[in-house]
Amino acid sequence: QVEVVESGGGLVQPGGSLRLACVASGSIRSIYSMGWYRSAPGTQRELVAEIIGSGTTNFADSVKGRFAISRDNAKNTVYLEMNSLKPEDTAVYYCNAQIRTSTGWGVLTEYWGQGTQVTVSS
């Protein structure tokens, strides 16, 4: 069994910063990628940032220059550093991980965390 758990959400003022963390645990052989998606009220879920095994990163245009993604491979953890937060960043943020398990066929499988609420408001 593989678990993906996010933490770090909360209420911040516009212009503030927040760091989210996502930890993957369980029967993991390897992790292909980890990333962050968000879903704002009335909108489709969108990619915020991701990092793949090679170290390549991708960001949504709306967060480029403000957000940073990093990982700690030893801890199977990915972080999202959010700076200069805007009200439009308000959303539920979900961690996504593409993982090859250490049991069974070990097929690359996508896992999602439960989500963490980020609210940017004065």
N, C-alpha and C positions, 0 to 999 in steps of 0.2 A: 504494500500500500504506500502511496505517495501522498504527502500533504504539502500544500502551499498556503502560507499564512502571511498576511500583511499586517503592518502596524504603523503607527505614526500619524494618522490622520487627526484632524481637529479643526478648531476655529482660529483663524488668524486674520489680522487686519490687512487691508490692501497695502502692498509694498513689503509685506513681511515674508518670512521664509519658513519652510517646513521640510523635514526630511522623512520620507517613507522608507520602510524596510520590508523586504519579502524574503522569507526563509523557506526553502524546499527541503523536505526531509522524507526519509523512508528508504525503500529499496531502489536506490538510484545507482545506475551504472555510469551514466554520463548525462550532462545537460547540454543540449544544443543551443538553446537561447533562453533568456529571461527578459521580460519586458513589462511595461505598464500600459494599461488602457484606462480610459475613463468614460463614464456615462453621465452626462448632465441631463437635468429634467427636459423631456421633450426632444432629446437628440439621440442619434445613433451612437453606439459605442465606437470610440475612435482610438487609434494607436497614439500614445503619447511619446514613448521612447522604448527602445529595445537595444539589447546588446547580445551578439551572437558569440559562439565559441572562439572565433578568430579575433574577437575584440572590436569588430566593426559595430558601429552604433547608428541608429536612425532616430530622428526626431520629427514630431509634427512641426509644421511651419510656425504654428501659433506659439510654440514654446522654445524655439531655437534662440539661443543666447540667454535664456532665463533658467532653463532646467539642465541638469546634468545627471547622467546615469553612470553608476559604477558597480563593481561586483567584488566579492570576496569568494574566490573559488573554493578555498579551504572550508568555508562555512556554508556553501551553497546559498549565498545571500546576495541579493541585488538591492541597491539603494537608488532612490530618486530624490535628488536635491532640488527643491523648488525655491526659486528666488524671485523677487519682484512680483509677487503674486497679485493677480487681478481678480475682480469679482467673477469674471467669465471662466476662471479656472475652477470654480465651484463645481464639484462632481463627486461621484463615487469612483474611487480609483481601484482598479483590479490588477493584481499581479498575474501574469501569464508565464508559464514555463513549458518548454518543449523538452521532454525528458525521455531517455531510454532507460527502462527499468532493468534491474539486475536479476530478475527472475522471469520465468516463462520465455517467450519469444524475444523479449526485449525490444519490441517495436516502439518507435518514436511516438510518444503520446503527449497530447496537450493537456495541461492542468491549469485550473483557475483557482485563485484565492477567493475568499468570501467578500472581499471589498472593504475599503475603509473610506469614510466620509471626509472630504476636505471642503471646508466652507470658508470663503474669503469675504469678509464683510466688516464694515465699521460699526 
